[in-house]
Amino acid sequence: MDNFPLKEETYKILGVCMEVHNNLGAGFLETVYKDALELEFKSAGIFYEREKEYSVNYKGVILLHKFYADFVVSNNVILEIKGRKGIADEHIAQAINYLKVSQCKIAMIVNFGELKLNYKRLIL
């Protein structure tokens, strides 16, 4: 799939994720990877928001509980960080829900929990 939205942005994000994975490897808690990613985004001059809050509208009513995306990068890419073995169906469902409430175009799930960096790109 060579022709997808925000190709350049997602490649930059993956590059940052690879840098973090190459330096830390697998086995840390997700928050450690988030902290390292935050440093790398700042260093690379990539705009991001961490733990971005989203409300859920249900039949015209804003629900009490909110969604918190791990990162929103460049105002249009949801970045969800995992530190487990594999990317599960529930991680994909979560990212799709983030896309729905955020109006972002792409979600990326990046899993640092394995020896090789694993990721999935989702387009709404």
N, C-alpha and C positions, 0 to 999 in steps of 0.2 A: 504494500500500500504506500506508494510514493507520494500521492497527492492527498494530503490531509491538512486540515486547518491548523494554523499555528505551529507549523513544522519547525521553524527556526527556534521558537520559544521552547518547545518541548525538547529539542536536542540540547539546548543550553541547560535546561533543568536536569536532564539525564547526565550531562557532563558533570554537573555539580554533585549529583548523587553518586556517580562513579568515583569521584574524588574522595568523598566521605567514606564510601565503602572500601576503597583501596587503602585508606589510612586507618580505619577502625576495624574493618572486617565484620564478621557476624558475631552475634551473641550479646550485644548490649540491649538495654531497654530502649524502647522507641524514643523516649524523651532525650536520650543522649544523641541519637541521630538527628533529632530536630534541632538541638542546640548547635551541633556541628554544621547542619545545613544552613542555619541562620547566619553563622559566621561566614560560610562560603558565599551565600547570596550577597551579603554586605560587601565582601571583598571583591566580588565580580560586578558590583553595581547593578544587581538585578532587584527590581522592586518586588516586594513580597509583603504579605500580611500573615502573621502567625495566629493560629486559633481564631480565625475569623468567624464571627457569630452570624447565623442566619435564622430568621423566623420562619415558621411553617404556617401557611394560610390554609385552613381547612374550612371550606364552604363559606368563605368570607370572614372567618374568625381566626385571629392570630392565636395559635396554641401557646400554652404556658411554657413548654419546654422548647429549647432551641437546639439547632445543629451547630457544631463547631468544627469547621474544616481545619485540618492541621495547618495547611498553608494555602493561600491564594497567591499565585505568582503572576506578575505582570497584569493584574486585574482580570485575567480571563482563564487561568488554568488552576483547577483544584488539584492540590498535591496531598495525597494521603500516604502516610508513612506506616509501615508495618515492620515488625521485628520477629516474625514467626516463620515456621516452615510452610511455604506455599501461600498463594493468594486464593482465599476461599470465596465461594459464591456470595457469602454475606458481605465480604469486603467490596465486591463488585456492586451489589445492591446498595450498599451505603454510598458509594461514590456516585451512582446514578441518582440517588436521592439528593445528594449535594448539588449535582448538576441542575436538577429540577428547581431547587429553591434558590440557587445562586444566579441563574441565567448565564453561567460560564459556558464556554463552548467545549472544553475538554477537561477530563479528569484523568489524573495519573495515579495509579497505586504503585508505590515502590516498596519492595520488601527487602529489608536489610538482614533478615534472619537466616539467610543461607550463605553458603560459601561463595556463590555467584550471585551478583545483584540481579534481582528478578523484578520485572515491572510489567504493568498492563496499562495501555492507553485506551480511554473510552471517549467516544464522541457522541454527543446527544443529538 
